[in-house]
Amino acid sequence: MKTAPAKATARTWLGLAVLVLPLLLITIDGTVLILGLPAISAELSPTGVEQLWMIDVYSLVLAGLLVAMSAAGDRFGRRRNLLIGAVIFSIASVSGALATEAWMLIAARALLGVGGAIMMPSTLSLVRNMFLDRQQRRYAMAVWAAMASVGAAVGPIVGGWIIDSFSWQAAFLMNIPVMLLLLVLGPLLLPESRNPELHRIDILSVALSFIGMIGVVYAIKSLTGGKDVALGLAALIVGLTAVVFFVRRQLSLPTPLIDVKLFRVRYFRGAVVADLLAIFAMVGALVALVQHLQLVLGLNPLQASLWLIPQAVLAAFAAFLAAALVKRALPAYVIATGLFIASMGFGLTVFLSPTSSPALTSASLALVALGAGMALALSNDIIMSSVQPERAGQAAATSETAYELGTTLGTAVLGSVLVAWYSRGVASSAQALDLGPELAERASSTMAEAILVASEVGGRTGAAILEIAEQAFTEAIVVTGIAGGAIMILTAMWAAVTLRGAGADQDLAAEHEDALR
C-alpha cells in the first residue's frame, strides 16, 4: 500500500515565506529601472545604446544562466546555491547604487542577473521538495506564482515610488535588507536538497545553453525593434545553432544538464507553453498601457503607479483563486478560463481614447493580470508536479526559462506591434504639417520623442503634432490589444486540449516517469 506523503509543518510554511522574498525582488528588478531612466540619464549621461543595455542586460544574463545554475543546484545543493546567489545579488546591488559611470551601472545589472539566475531555480525546486502533499504543494505553488506575478506587476509601482521619493540609487539599495534576511533565516528554515544521482556538470552543455539563450533573446529584441537587423539575424543563427547542438548533446549524456525528454509528455509541454504565453500577456500589456498612462494621459510616474495597484492586487489574488477553483474544475479548464479573462482585458483597449479615464486603462491591466495570474499558478503546479522531487531542478529551470522568454517576447513582440503601428499613423498624418524630414522622422519614432518635437515647435503646429501623436499611439494600443487578445484565445484553446485529463490530485509524476522509460 502506498504511503501518504508527509504533510508540511509550520516551519515549512515559514520557509516558503523566506523563499518567495528573493523571488519577488528578482522579478521586480526586471522592470524597476524603467521609470528611473530619465534621472539616470541626467546624472550618468549614457548613450541611447547604453540606456538599452542598462535595462536589457539583467534579463539577458538571467535567461542565459538559468539552466546552468539550476544544474549546479541539483548537484551541489539548492539551498547552498540560493545563499550564494543572495551574496552575489547583494554585492551587485551595492555596486549599482555606487555607480558613477554608465558602464559601471551596466556591469552591476549584469552581476544582478548572475545572482538572480543562481537563486531563481532554487526557489521553485525547493518548494517542490518541501511540499510533498499535492494539495499543500498546490497552495505553495500559488504563493510562488503570486509573488512572481506581483513582482512583474509592481516593478513600475515600486520604481515610481522609490525614485520619486528618494533616488534611482535607492532602487538598488532596497535589495540589501531582504538579502540579509534570507542569509540569516535561510539556513534555519530551509532544508538542503540535491539529486544524489548527478555529479559532474558538462561544461560544453553550460556554454551551449548560455550562447543559445543569449543569442535567441538578443535576436528577438533586435529584430522586433527594427534595429541592428544584420546583428540580430546573426545572433538568431548562432543562438538557434547552439540550441540544436545543446538538445542533441542532452539526448546523448547519461546525466544531462536538462532532460529534454520531458517535452515528450503532453501535460508538461502544454503547461510550459501556457506558462510562457501567460507572462507574455502580462508583461506586454504592462509595457503598452503604462506608456498610455504617462505619455497620452499625462500622469507622472507616481500617479501612474497608483493606477497600477489594482493589477498588482489581482495578480496576487489570482493564484489563490485558481487553487480554490481547481477543487471544482479540471486544471485545463481553469487555466483556459484565466487566459480567456486575459483576452477580455486586452479587448477593453478598443474603448481607449486620448481623453479616456485612467480607470479604463487600469481595468484593462487588472483583467490581464487576473487571468494570466490564474494560468501561471496552475501551469507552474503542473510543471513541477509532473516530475519526481529529484528532477525538480530541471523542471524549475524549464519553467523559469519559459518565464524569462515570455517576458522578453511580451516586451519585444507586442512592443514592436505598438511602435510599428504608431510610426505608421504619425508618418501618414504628419505630412500635411510640412515638418521637414528630420522632425517628421523624430516625431514618428516614439511617442516620447513626439512630445519633445511638439514642445520645440510650439504654437498651433506643436499642438497639432501632439494631437496626431496621441491619436496614433492610442490606435496603436488598440491594435496591440487585439493582437494580444487573439494570442490569449489561441493559448486558452491550446491549454484546454493539451492539459485535458490532468486531475488536480492526480499523480502526474508517476505517469510521466512511466512515459519517459
C-alpha positions in Angstrom: 0.0 0.0 0.0 1.3 3.4 -1.0 2.2 5.6 2.0 0.6 9.1 2.1 3.2 11.9 1.6 4.3 13.8 4.7 2.4 17.0 5.5 4.1 20.3 5.7 4.7 21.8 9.1 4.5 25.4 10.4 8.3 25.6 9.9 7.9 24.5 6.2 5.4 27.3 5.6 7.7 29.8 7.3 10.4 28.5 4.9 8.1 29.3 2.0 7.8 32.9 3.2 11.5 33.2 3.2 11.8 31.6 -0.3 9.4 34.0 -2.0 11.1 37.2 -0.8 14.1 36.8 -3.2 11.7 35.7 -6.0 9.8 38.9 -5.5 12.9 41.0 -5.8 14.3 39.1 -8.8 11.1 39.8 -10.8 10.8 43.4 -9.6 14.3 44.1 -10.7 13.4 43.3 -14.3 11.2 46.5 -14.6 12.1 48.7 -11.6 14.5 50.9 -13.5 12.2 51.7 -16.4 10.8 54.8 -14.7 14.3 55.8 -13.5 15.9 56.2 -16.9 15.4 60.0 -17.1 17.1 60.5 -13.7 19.9 58.1 -14.5 20.4 59.8 -17.9 20.6 63.2 -16.2 23.3 62.0 -13.8 25.3 59.5 -15.8 24.8 60.8 -19.4 24.5 57.4 -21.0 24.2 57.0 -24.8 21.0 55.5 -26.2 22.7 52.1 -26.6 23.9 52.2 -23.0 20.4 53.0 -21.8 19.1 49.9 -23.6 21.8 47.8 -22.0 21.0 49.1 -18.6 17.5 47.6 -18.9 18.2 44.5 -21.1 21.5 43.1 -19.7 19.8 41.9 -16.5 17.2 39.7 -18.3 19.8 38.6 -20.9 22.2 37.3 -18.3 19.4 35.9 -16.1 17.9 34.0 -19.0 21.3 32.7 -20.2 22.3 31.2 -16.9 19.1 29.7 -15.6 19.6 26.2 -17.0 23.3 26.0 -15.9 22.6 27.4 -12.4 19.7 25.0 -11.9 22.0 22.1 -12.8 24.5 23.4 -10.3 21.9 23.5 -7.6 20.8 19.9 -8.4 24.3 18.7 -8.0 25.8 20.8 -5.2 22.7 21.8 -3.1 19.8 24.1 -3.9 19.9 25.9 -0.5 23.6 26.5 -0.9 23.0 27.9 -4.4 20.3 30.2 -3.0 22.6 31.6 -0.4 25.5 32.1 -2.8 23.1 33.9 -5.1 22.0 36.1 -2.3 25.6 37.2 -1.6 26.2 38.0 -5.3 22.9 39.8 -5.5 23.8 42.0 -2.5 27.3 42.8 -3.9 25.7 43.8 -7.3 23.1 45.9 -5.5 25.7 47.9 -3.7 27.8 48.3 -6.9 24.7 49.6 -8.8 24.0 52.2 -6.1 27.6 53.4 -6.1 27.9 53.5 -10.0 29.3 56.8 -11.3 29.6 55.8 -14.9 27.2 54.2 -17.3 29.4 51.1 -17.8 29.6 50.6 -14.1 25.8 50.5 -13.9 25.6 48.1 -16.8 28.1 45.8 -15.1 26.2 45.9 -11.8 23.0 45.0 -13.6 24.8 42.1 -15.3 26.0 40.8 -11.9 22.4 41.2 -10.6 21.4 38.8 -13.4 24.1 36.3 -12.3 22.8 36.4 -8.7 19.2 36.1 -9.8 19.9 33.2 -12.1 21.6 31.3 -9.2 18.7 32.0 -6.8 15.6 31.7 -9.0 15.6 27.9 -9.9 16.4 27.1 -6.2 13.2 28.9 -5.1 11.0 26.7 -7.2 12.8 23.4 -6.8 12.9 23.8 -3.0 9.2 24.4 -3.0 8.8 21.0 -4.9 10.9 19.3 -2.3 9.5 20.9 0.8 5.8 20.3 0.0 5.2 16.6 -0.8 1.5 16.6 -0.3 -0.2 17.5 -3.7 -2.9 19.8 -2.2 -0.4 21.6 0.1 2.0 22.0 -2.8 -0.7 23.5 -5.0 -1.2 26.3 -2.4 2.6 26.7 -2.0 2.9 27.0 -5.8 0.0 29.5 -5.7 2.1 31.6 -3.3 5.2 31.2 -5.5 3.2 32.2 -8.7 1.5 35.1 -6.9 4.9 36.5 -6.0 6.2 36.1 -9.5 3.1 37.8 -10.9 3.2 40.6 -8.3 6.9 41.2 -9.0 6.3 41.7 -12.7 3.2 43.9 -11.9 4.6 46.1 -9.2 8.1 46.7 -10.7 7.0 50.1 -12.1 5.0 50.9 -9.0 8.0 50.3 -6.7 10.2 52.1 -9.1 7.9 55.1 -9.4 7.5 55.4 -5.7 11.2 54.9 -4.7 12.6 57.1 -7.5 10.0 59.9 -6.9 10.6 59.8 -3.1 14.3 59.1 -2.9 16.6 58.5 -5.9 17.4 55.9 -8.5 20.2 54.5 -6.3 17.5 53.6 -3.7 16.1 51.1 -6.3 19.3 49.1 -5.8 19.6 49.5 -2.1 16.2 48.2 -1.3 17.5 44.7 -2.1 20.0 44.6 0.7 17.7 44.1 3.7 15.8 41.3 2.0 19.1 39.5 1.1 20.4 39.8 4.6 17.1 38.4 6.0 17.5 35.4 3.6 21.1 34.8 4.6 20.1 34.7 8.3 16.8 32.7 8.1 17.6 30.5 5.1 20.0 28.1 6.9 17.5 27.9 9.8 14.3 27.2 7.9 15.2 25.8 4.5 16.3 22.1 4.1 19.1 21.3 1.8 18.3 19.1 -1.2 20.1 17.8 -4.2 19.9 15.0 -6.7 22.3 12.3 -5.5 22.5 10.6 -8.9 24.1 13.7 -10.5 27.7 14.5 -10.2 29.8 16.2 -13.0 28.5 19.3 -14.8 29.1 19.1 -18.6 30.9 22.4 -19.3 30.1 22.3 -23.1 26.4 22.0 -22.3 26.7 25.0 -20.0 28.3 27.0 -22.8 25.8 25.9 -25.4 22.8 26.8 -23.1 24.2 30.2 -22.4 25.1 31.0 -26.0 21.7 29.7 -27.2 19.6 31.7 -24.7 21.6 34.9 -25.1 21.5 34.6 -28.9 17.8 34.0 -29.2 16.8 36.6 -26.6 19.1 39.2 -28.1 17.8 38.4 -31.6 14.2 38.8 -30.5 14.9 42.2 -29.0 16.9 43.4 -32.1 14.7 42.1 -34.8 11.4 43.2 -33.3 12.8 46.6 -32.6 13.8 47.0 -36.2 17.4 48.0 -35.3 20.7 46.2 -35.9 18.8 43.7 -38.2 22.0 42.2 -39.5 23.4 41.7 -36.0 20.0 40.3 -34.9 19.9 37.8 -37.7 23.5 36.7 -36.9 22.6 36.3 -33.2 19.5 34.3 -34.1 21.5 31.9 -36.3 24.2 31.4 -33.6 21.6 31.1 -30.9 19.4 28.5 -32.7 22.5 26.5 -33.8 23.7 26.4 -30.1 20.2 25.3 -29.0 20.1 22.5 -31.6 23.6 21.2 -30.5 22.5 21.6 -26.8 19.4 19.4 -27.3 21.4 16.8 -29.3 24.1 16.7 -26.6 21.5 16.3 -23.7 20.0 13.3 -25.5 23.4 11.6 -25.6 24.6 12.3 -22.0 23.9 9.9 -19.1 23.2 12.8 -16.7 22.1 15.7 -18.9 22.1 19.3 -17.8 18.3 19.3 -18.5 16.2 16.4 -19.5 14.7 17.5 -22.8 12.7 14.2 -23.0 10.3 15.8 -20.6 8.9 17.6 -23.6 7.6 14.3 -24.9 5.0 14.4 -22.1 1.8 16.2 -23.2 1.0 17.8 -19.8 4.5 19.1 -19.2 4.7 20.5 -22.8 1.2 22.1 -22.6 1.9 23.7 -19.2 5.3 25.2 -20.3 3.7 26.9 -23.4 0.8 28.2 -21.3 3.2 29.5 -18.7 5.3 31.3 -21.3 2.3 32.9 -23.0 0.6 33.9 -19.8 3.6 36.0 -18.7 3.9 37.2 -22.3 0.4 38.7 -21.9 1.0 40.3 -18.6 4.3 42.0 -19.5 3.2 43.0 -22.9 0.1 44.7 -21.6 2.1 46.4 -18.9 4.6 47.8 -21.4 1.9 49.2 -23.6 -0.6 50.5 -21.1 1.9 52.1 -18.7 3.0 54.3 -21.6 -0.6 55.2 -22.3 -1.0 56.4 -18.7 2.2 58.5 -18.8 2.6 59.7 -22.4 -1.1 60.1 -23.5 -2.9 60.8 -20.3 0.0 62.8 -18.9 0.4 61.2 -15.5 3.7 61.4 -13.7 5.4 58.2 -12.5 3.9 58.2 -9.0 0.4 58.9 -10.3 0.7 56.2 -13.0 1.9 53.7 -10.4 -1.2 54.3 -8.3 -3.4 53.2 -11.2 -1.3 50.0 -11.4 -2.2 48.9 -7.8 -5.4 47.1 -8.9 -3.5 44.8 -11.3 -0.9 44.1 -8.6 -3.6 43.1 -6.1 -5.4 40.9 -8.6 -2.1 39.3 -9.8 -1.7 38.1 -6.2 -5.3 37.1 -5.7 -5.4 35.2 -9.0 -3.1 32.4 -7.8 -5.2 31.6 -4.8 -8.4 31.9 -6.8 -7.1 29.3 -9.2 -6.0 27.0 -6.3 -9.6 27.2 -5.0 -11.3 26.7 -8.3 -9.3 23.6 -9.2 -11.1 21.8 -6.5 -14.3 22.1 -8.5 -13.0 22.0 -12.1 -10.1 20.4 -14.0 -6.9 22.5 -14.2 -7.2 22.6 -18.0 -10.5 24.5 -17.8 -9.4 26.8 -15.0 -6.2 27.8 -17.0 -8.2 28.2 -20.2 -10.7 30.4 -18.3 -7.9 32.5 -16.9 -6.5 33.0 -20.4 -9.9 34.0 -21.7 -10.2 36.6 -18.9 -6.8 38.0 -20.0 -8.1 38.2 -23.6 -11.1 40.3 -22.2 -8.6 42.6 -20.6 -6.9 43.1 -24.0 -10.3 43.6 -25.5 -11.0 46.6 -23.3 -8.4 48.5 -25.1 -10.8 49.1 -28.0 -12.6 51.7 -25.8 -9.4 53.7 -25.2 -9.1 57.3 -26.5 -6.6 60.1 -25.8 -9.2 61.5 -23.3 -10.4 58.3 -21.7 -10.2 57.9 -17.9 -7.1 56.2 -16.4 -9.6 53.8 -14.8 -10.2 52.2 -18.1 -6.5 51.6 -18.6 -6.3 50.3 -15.1 -9.2 47.9 -15.6 -7.7 46.5 -18.8 -4.4 45.8 -16.9 -6.3 44.3 -14.0 -8.2 41.8 -16.1 -5.0 40.7 -17.9 -3.2 40.3 -14.5 -6.1 38.3 -13.1 -6.4 35.9 -16.0 -2.7 35.5 -16.6 -2.1 35.0 -12.9 -4.6 32.2 -12.7 -2.9 30.5 -15.7 0.6 31.0 -14.2 -0.3 29.5 -10.8 -1.7 26.2 -12.2 0.7 25.8 -15.1 3.6 26.0 -12.7 1.9 23.5 -10.4 1.5 21.0 -13.3 5.1 21.6 -14.5 6.6 20.9 -11.0 4.1 18.1 -10.2 5.0 16.3 -13.4 8.4 15.3 -12.1 9.8 13.4 -9.2 11.5 15.5 -6.5 15.0 14.7 -7.7 14.1 16.2 -11.1 12.7 19.4 -9.6 15.7 21.5 -10.6 15.4 20.6 -14.2 11.6 21.3 -14.2 12.3 24.6 -12.4 14.8 25.6 -15.0 12.4 24.9 -17.8 9.6 26.8 -16.1 11.7 29.9 -15.3 13.3 29.9 -18.8 9.7 30.0 -20.2 9.1 32.9 -17.8 12.1 34.9 -19.0 11.3 34.1 -22.7 7.7 35.2 -22.1 8.9 38.4 -20.5 11.2 39.1 -23.5 8.6 38.2 -26.1 5.9 40.2 -24.4 8.1 43.3 -24.4 9.5 42.7 -27.9 6.6 41.3 -29.9 3.7 43.4 -28.5 6.1 46.4 -28.1 7.1 46.2 -31.8 3.5 46.0 -32.9 2.8 49.1 -30.8 5.8 51.0 -32.2 5.2 50.0 -35.8 1.5 51.0 -35.9 2.3 54.2 -34.1 5.0 55.2 -36.6 2.7 54.3 -39.5 0.0 56.5 -38.1 2.2 59.5 -37.3 4.0 59.3 -40.7 0.8 59.3 -42.7 -0.8 62.2 -40.7 2.2 64.4 -40.2 2.7 65.0 -44.0 0.1 67.8 -44.0 2.0 69.7 -41.4 5.2 70.1 -43.6 7.5 69.4 -40.7 10.5 68.5 -42.8 12.1 65.0 -42.9 14.1 65.3 -39.7 11.3 66.4 -37.4 8.8 64.1 -39.1 11.2 61.1 -38.5 11.7 62.1 -34.9 8.0 62.5 -34.2 7.2 59.1 -35.8 9.9 57.2 -33.9 8.4 57.2 -30.4 5.6 59.0 -28.6 8.1 60.4 -26.1 10.1 61.9 -29.0 6.9 63.4 -30.5 6.2 65.2 -27.2 9.7 66.8 -27.4 9.2 67.8 -31.0 5.9 69.3 -30.2 7.4 71.4 -27.4 10.3 72.5 -29.6 8.0 73.6 -32.5 5.3 75.1 -30.2 2.2 77.1 -31.3 -0.6 75.6 -33.3 1.8 73.3 -35.2 3.2 71.9 -31.9 -0.3 71.3 -30.6 -1.2 69.5 -33.9 1.8 67.3 -33.6 0.9 66.3 -30.1 -2.7 65.6 -31.1 -1.7 63.4 -34.0 0.8 61.5 -31.8 -1.7 60.9 -29.1 -4.3 59.6 -31.5 -1.8 57.4 -33.3 -0.4 56.0 -30.1 -3.9 55.2 -28.8 -4.8 53.5 -32.1 -1.6 51.5 -31.9 -2.5 50.3 -28.4 -5.9 49.2 -29.7 -4.2 47.1 -32.5 -1.7 45.7 -29.9 -4.7 44.8 -27.6 -6.4 43.0 -30.4 -3.3 41.0 -31.2 -2.7 40.2 -27.5 -6.3 39.1 -27.1 -6.1 36.8 -30.1 -3.0 35.2 -28.8 -4.7 34.6 -25.4 -7.7 32.9 -27.0 -5.4 30.6 -29.0 -3.4 29.8 -25.9 -6.7 29.1 -24.0 -7.6 26.6 -26.7 -4.1 25.1 -26.5 -4.3 24.6 -22.7 -7.8 23.1 -22.9 -6.6 20.5 -25.4 -3.1 19.6 -24.1 -3.9 19.6 -20.4 -7.2 17.8 -20.6 -7.3 14.8 -18.3 -4.8 16.2 -15.8 -6.6 15.9 -12.5 -6.0 18.2 -9.6 -4.9 15.3 -7.3 -3.6 13.0 -10.0 -0.1 11.5 -9.5 1.3 13.1 -12.7 5.0 12.4 -11.7 4.4 8.6 -11.7 2.6 8.7 -15.1 5.4 10.8 -16.6 8.1 8.6 -15.3 6.4 5.6 -17.0 6.1 7.6 -20.2 9.8 8.5 -20.2 11.1 5.0 -19.7 
